[in-house]
Amino acid sequence: MDPIEQKKVLMKVGPGNPMHDTMRRYWLPICLVSDVAEPDGDPHRVTVLGQDYVVFRDTEGRLGLLDELCTHRSASLCLGRNEQGGLRCLYHGWKFAVDGAIVDAPNVKDPRFKERVRQPSYSIREAGSIVWGYFGPPELEPPMPNHTFFDVPEENRVVEIVASSANYTRLVEGLIDTTHTGVLHQDALKQLREGKGPAPVFGTTQRKVTTGVIAKDLAPTIEVQETDFGFRYAAISSFEENGQLKRQARITSLVHPTTVYIQPDNIVQITLPVDDNRSLFFMVFWSEARQIGVGTARQEVLEYYGIDETGMNKWGLGREYHDLPDRPNRSNNWLQDREAMRRGESFTGMQRFIPEDWGVNQSMGPVDLYPIEHLVPADLAIARYRRQLVDNTKRVAQGEDPLGLSPKDSPKPANIMLDEGQDWRSHFAASQQMG
């Protein structure tokens, strides 16, 4: 496939496009449970794959996911009254249950009418502090994802959403691009080597080893192993320590369509394609042993990754702040501080980690720009992701299932030291069996 045509297939997610039909076959994260926590609370708008929906929790605590526009005359149900077991449209008073059934239609006398007409509704679940929606054919609904963080207590995990004015591919490809970390995020890596950052979550020793190697070898060898969930890839770095040559494999897993498990352990990042030029990024951190979701441990995680109040507000990562004109954008060069760069205080002139990624991702421009790219061996995982996505669209078009709907393999990431001549695949498999 021509590179430009490939990018169009990959990046166009609105109705009528192959990627729209493919993404609808998966359970997708759509908002936080906290967005719709209260029964009879305010209805919440979500945009997924270029279409608008409303999420609400009824009087009995059940979640509903409906088309936003009322099936009667297309008024927004996000303006509606959520009360007494349903969501009532303000325009003519039609009221819908969580499954889209009409429970009241004041301007319709025919009692059988409510049996013939429904508001389009979709499957919805809550797990891991996240609300998930399925928008594909009901008869093809797959099992829910089974992420490890679902099983820990709420106080043992941190889940945040950040907004980005970039196509979903920019975000996912950044996550599976190991080599940018040692360049773009070198200020944060320096902090980690100095023992600063969220040690209560990941462990100081492991972080120092991992980040030290990333900084030493900016051109690791990339090797990809395809799996039933997508693929795992190893960034194999060679470095000298105490006069000895050593090799380290940093293993990252990509779970279709947009979930990435990365090192350090216990981080999952999931990208929701909102439309062609906008995405929501679900960041999940968890610990089986520690309550990182509360108190100082939570704040430490948020601050280190740049998603605390400063990151959400000043740097425009929060959904409520992202589109304000004085937040980072192309017109103000993403608030880059050139003076701090000249003083040697910052490599990028931006807040560390996520604000840096967001500035770079959004600088790539809107989806209708398809510049020629020159991929190198370090981009092997990105090339494989693109190929698998295109293959998924072909499978769906032929009536088959896309990759990763009900995987049995484990996407757990890892960071392992390799002996001379040792293959990371066999070492990883053995470590998983022992674990």
C-alpha positions in Angstrom: 0.0 0.0 0.0 1.2 3.5 -0.9 2.5 5.3 2.3 0.0 8.1 1.9 -2.9 5.7 1.4 -1.7 3.7 4.4 -1.8 6.8 6.6 -5.3 7.7 5.5 -6.5 4.2 6.4 -4.7 4.5 9.8 -5.7 8.0 10.8 -9.2 8.5 9.5 -11.5 7.2 12.3 -14.9 8.9 11.5 -18.0 7.1 10.2 -17.5 5.6 6.7 -13.8 4.8 7.2 -12.3 1.3 7.5 -10.7 2.2 10.9 -14.0 3.4 12.3 -15.5 0.0 11.5 -12.5 -1.8 13.0 -12.2 0.2 16.2 -15.9 -0.3 16.9 -15.2 -4.0 17.3 -13.3 -3.4 20.6 -14.3 -2.3 24.1 -13.0 1.3 24.3 -12.5 3.4 27.4 -14.8 6.4 27.2 -14.6 8.3 30.5 -13.9 7.9 34.2 -16.3 6.3 36.7 -16.0 9.6 38.6 -17.5 11.5 35.6 -20.8 9.6 36.2 -20.5 8.5 39.8 -23.8 9.8 41.2 -27.2 8.2 40.4 -29.4 10.9 38.7 -26.3 13.0 38.2 -25.6 15.2 35.2 -25.4 13.4 31.9 -21.9 13.3 30.4 -21.1 13.8 26.7 -18.4 11.6 25.1 -17.2 11.7 21.6 -15.8 8.4 20.2 -14.6 7.8 16.6 -16.2 11.0 15.4 -19.6 10.4 16.9 -21.3 11.9 20.0 -22.9 9.9 22.8 -24.3 10.6 26.3 -23.5 8.6 29.4 -25.7 8.7 32.5 -26.4 6.7 35.7 -30.0 6.2 36.5 -31.8 6.3 39.9 -30.8 2.7 40.6 -27.2 3.2 39.7 -27.3 1.5 36.3 -25.2 3.1 33.5 -26.6 4.0 30.1 -24.8 4.8 26.9 -27.0 6.4 24.2 -26.7 8.4 21.0 -26.5 12.0 22.1 -29.2 13.3 19.7 -32.8 12.4 20.6 -34.4 10.0 18.2 -37.5 12.3 18.0 -36.2 15.6 16.7 -32.4 15.5 17.4 -32.2 17.7 20.5 -29.1 16.9 22.6 -29.8 14.5 25.5 -26.8 16.1 27.3 -29.3 18.9 28.1 -31.7 16.4 29.5 -33.0 15.8 33.0 -31.7 12.6 34.5 -34.3 11.6 37.1 -36.7 8.9 38.2 -35.2 6.0 36.3 -34.4 7.6 33.0 -33.0 10.5 30.9 -35.7 13.0 29.7 -35.2 15.1 26.6 -36.0 18.8 27.4 -37.5 19.5 24.0 -40.7 17.3 24.1 -40.2 15.3 27.3 -39.4 11.9 25.8 -37.7 9.8 28.5 -35.3 6.9 27.9 -34.2 4.1 30.1 -30.5 3.0 30.1 -31.2 0.5 27.3 -32.8 3.1 25.1 -36.4 2.0 25.7 -38.9 4.9 25.7 -40.6 5.0 29.2 -42.5 8.2 28.5 -43.5 10.2 25.4 -46.0 12.9 26.5 -46.9 14.0 23.0 -47.7 10.5 21.6 -51.1 9.0 22.3 -50.5 5.6 20.7 -49.5 3.2 23.6 -47.8 0.8 21.2 -45.5 3.5 19.9 -43.0 2.9 22.7 -42.7 -0.7 21.6 -41.7 0.3 18.1 -39.2 3.1 18.7 -36.0 3.1 20.8 -33.1 5.5 21.3 -29.9 3.8 19.9 -28.0 2.4 22.9 -24.7 0.6 23.4 -23.1 -1.9 25.8 -21.4 -0.2 28.7 -19.4 -1.5 31.7 -17.3 -0.1 34.5 -14.0 -1.6 35.5 -10.7 -0.3 37.0 -12.2 3.2 37.6 -12.9 3.5 33.9 -16.2 3.4 32.0 -16.0 1.2 28.8 -18.2 1.2 25.8 -18.8 -1.2 22.9 -20.2 0.3 19.7 -20.0 -2.6 17.3 -22.6 -5.1 16.2 -24.3 -6.6 19.3 -24.0 -10.1 18.1 -20.2 -9.7 17.7 -19.6 -8.2 21.2 -16.3 -9.5 22.5 -15.3 -10.3 26.1 -14.3 -7.3 28.3 -10.6 -6.7 28.5 -9.0 -8.3 31.5 -6.4 -5.8 32.7 -4.5 -6.6 35.9 -5.3 -3.2 37.4 -9.0 -4.2 37.4 -8.3 -6.5 40.4 -6.6 -4.1 42.8 -8.5 -1.9 45.3 -9.4 1.6 44.1 -6.9 3.2 46.5 -4.1 1.1 44.9 -4.4 2.7 41.5 -4.2 6.1 39.9 -6.2 6.7 36.7 -6.2 10.0 34.9 -7.4 11.3 31.5 -5.4 13.9 29.6 -6.6 15.5 26.4 -4.6 15.9 23.2 -5.2 17.7 19.9 -3.5 15.0 17.9 -4.5 11.9 16.1 -4.5 8.7 18.1 -1.6 7.2 16.1 0.7 10.0 17.2 0.2 9.0 20.8 0.4 5.3 20.5 3.4 5.4 18.2 5.1 7.7 20.8 4.5 5.0 23.5 6.2 2.3 21.4 9.1 4.5 20.4 11.8 3.7 22.9 14.5 5.8 21.4 12.8 9.2 21.9 12.8 8.7 25.6 16.6 9.3 26.1 16.4 12.5 24.0 13.0 14.2 24.7 12.7 13.2 28.3 16.4 13.5 29.4 15.6 16.0 32.1 13.2 13.5 33.8 15.7 10.6 33.3 18.3 12.6 35.1 15.9 13.0 38.0 15.4 9.3 38.2 19.1 8.6 38.1 19.4 11.0 41.1 16.7 9.0 43.0 13.9 11.5 42.5 10.4 10.6 41.3 7.7 8.0 42.3 9.8 5.5 44.1 6.9 4.2 46.2 5.3 2.9 43.0 8.1 1.4 41.0 11.1 0.9 43.2 14.2 3.1 43.1 16.7 0.5 42.1 14.8 -0.8 39.1 14.1 2.7 37.8 17.8 3.8 38.1 18.9 0.7 36.1 16.3 1.1 33.4 16.7 4.9 32.9 20.5 4.7 33.1 20.6 2.3 30.2 18.1 4.3 28.1 20.3 7.3 28.5 23.4 5.5 27.5 22.2 3.8 24.3 20.1 6.0 22.1 20.0 3.5 19.2 19.0 0.1 20.8 18.3 -2.9 18.6 14.5 -3.3 18.2 13.1 -6.8 17.8 9.4 -7.6 17.6 7.5 -10.8 18.5 3.9 -11.0 17.3 1.3 -12.3 19.8 -2.5 -12.9 19.9 -3.0 -9.5 21.5 -0.7 -7.6 19.0 3.0 -7.8 19.7 5.7 -7.3 22.3 9.0 -5.8 21.3 12.4 -5.6 22.9 14.6 -2.6 22.9 18.0 -4.2 23.4 20.7 -1.9 24.7 24.4 -2.6 24.9 26.5 -0.8 27.4 29.6 -1.1 29.5 29.6 -1.3 33.2 32.6 -1.9 35.4 34.6 -2.8 32.4 32.1 -5.5 31.2 29.9 -5.3 28.2 26.2 -5.9 29.2 22.9 -6.2 27.3 19.5 -5.2 28.6 16.1 -5.9 27.0 13.3 -3.4 27.8 10.1 -5.2 26.7 7.0 -3.3 25.8 3.6 -4.8 24.9 1.1 -3.4 22.4 -2.5 -4.7 22.9 -4.9 -3.8 20.0 -6.2 -1.4 19.3 -4.4 1.2 21.4 -3.3 -0.2 24.8 0.4 -0.1 25.7 2.1 -1.8 28.7 5.4 -0.2 29.4 8.3 -0.3 31.9 8.6 0.5 34.8 6.2 -2.2 35.7 2.5 -1.5 36.4 1.9 1.3 33.9 -0.8 0.9 31.2 -1.6 3.7 28.8 -4.7 3.6 26.6 -5.6 6.0 23.8 -9.2 6.8 22.8 -9.6 8.2 19.2 -12.1 11.0 19.8 -12.0 12.1 16.1 -9.3 12.5 13.4 -7.5 15.3 15.3 -8.3 14.7 18.9 -7.6 11.9 21.5 -8.1 11.2 25.1 -5.2 9.4 26.9 -6.0 7.2 29.9 -3.0 6.8 32.2 -3.1 4.0 34.7 -0.7 3.3 37.5 -1.3 0.5 40.1 0.4 -1.4 42.8 -0.7 -4.7 44.4 1.0 -3.8 47.6 0.8 0.0 48.1 -2.1 2.5 48.3 -0.7 4.8 45.6 -4.1 6.2 44.8 -4.3 8.4 47.9 -2.2 10.9 49.8 1.4 11.8 49.0 2.1 8.7 46.9 -0.6 9.7 44.4 0.6 13.3 44.3 4.2 12.1 43.7 3.1 10.0 40.7 1.1 12.9 39.3 3.8 15.5 39.7 6.6 13.3 38.3 4.6 12.6 35.1 3.4 16.1 34.7 -0.3 15.4 35.2 -0.8 17.1 38.5 -2.8 20.4 38.8 0.1 22.3 37.1 0.2 19.9 34.2 -3.6 19.7 33.8 -4.2 23.4 34.1 -1.2 25.5 33.0 0.0 22.9 30.4 -3.6 22.3 29.2 -3.7 18.5 29.7 -7.0 18.5 31.6 -10.2 18.1 29.6 -11.6 21.3 31.0 -8.5 23.4 30.2 -7.2 21.9 27.0 -8.9 24.2 24.5 -8.4 27.5 26.3 -6.5 29.9 24.0 -3.7 30.7 26.5 -2.8 27.0 27.0 0.0 25.3 25.0 -0.8 25.4 21.3 0.9 26.1 17.9 0.3 29.8 18.1 2.3 30.1 21.4 4.8 27.4 20.5 3.4 25.2 23.3 4.6 27.6 25.9 8.2 26.6 25.4 10.6 28.4 27.7 13.6 29.2 25.5 15.3 31.2 28.3 15.3 28.1 30.6 16.8 26.2 27.7 19.6 28.8 27.2 20.3 28.7 30.9 20.8 24.9 30.8 17.8 24.4 33.2 15.7 22.4 30.7 16.4 20.5 27.5 12.9 21.0 26.0 11.7 24.2 27.7 8.5 22.3 28.7 7.2 20.5 31.8 8.6 17.0 31.9 7.1 13.8 30.3 3.5 14.2 29.2 3.6 17.9 28.4 6.7 17.2 26.3 5.1 14.4 24.5 2.0 16.4 23.9 3.9 19.4 22.4 5.7 17.1 20.0 2.6 15.0 19.1 0.5 18.1 18.4 3.3 19.8 16.4 3.0 17.0 13.8 -0.1 18.8 12.5 -3.6 17.8 11.6 -4.6 14.5 10.1 -4.8 15.8 6.5 -1.1 16.5 6.4 0.7 13.4 5.2 4.4 14.3 5.1 6.9 11.8 3.7 8.6 10.0 6.6 11.9 8.1 6.6 11.6 5.3 9.1 14.8 3.7 10.4 15.5 0.4 12.2 14.7 2.0 15.6 11.1 2.5 14.2 10.5 -1.2 13.7 7.7 -1.4 16.3 5.9 1.5 14.8 6.1 0.0 11.3 4.7 -3.3 12.7 1.9 -1.5 14.5 0.8 0.3 11.3 0.9 -3.0 9.3 -1.2 -4.8 11.9 -3.8 -2.0 12.0 -4.2 -2.1 8.3 -4.4 -5.9 8.4 -7.2 -5.5 11.0 -9.2 -3.3 8.7 -8.9 -5.9 6.0 -10.1 -8.6 8.4 -13.1 -6.7 9.4 -14.0 -5.8 5.8 -13.9 -9.5 5.0 -16.2 -10.4 8.0 -13.4 -11.7 10.2 -12.4 -10.7 13.7 -9.6 -8.2 14.2 -6.5 -9.1 16.2 -6.7 -9.0 20.0 -10.4 -9.4 20.8 -9.9 -12.2 23.4 -6.1 -12.7 23.9 -4.8 -15.6 26.0 -1.1 -14.4 26.0 0.1 -12.0 28.8 1.0 -8.4 27.8 3.1 -7.9 30.9 6.2 -5.8 30.2 9.6 -6.6 31.5 13.2 -5.3 31.9 15.7 -8.2 31.8 19.5 -8.5 31.7 20.8 -10.9 29.0 23.8 -13.1 29.0 26.0 -13.3 26.0 24.1 -15.0 23.1 20.9 -15.2 25.1 17.6 -14.6 23.3 15.2 -12.3 25.1 12.2 -14.3 23.9 13.2 -17.5 25.7 14.3 -15.5 28.8 11.0 -13.7 28.9 9.0 -16.9 28.5 10.9 -18.6 31.3 10.5 -15.6 33.6 6.7 -15.6 33.0 6.5 -19.3 33.8 8.4 -18.8 37.1 6.2 -15.8 37.9 
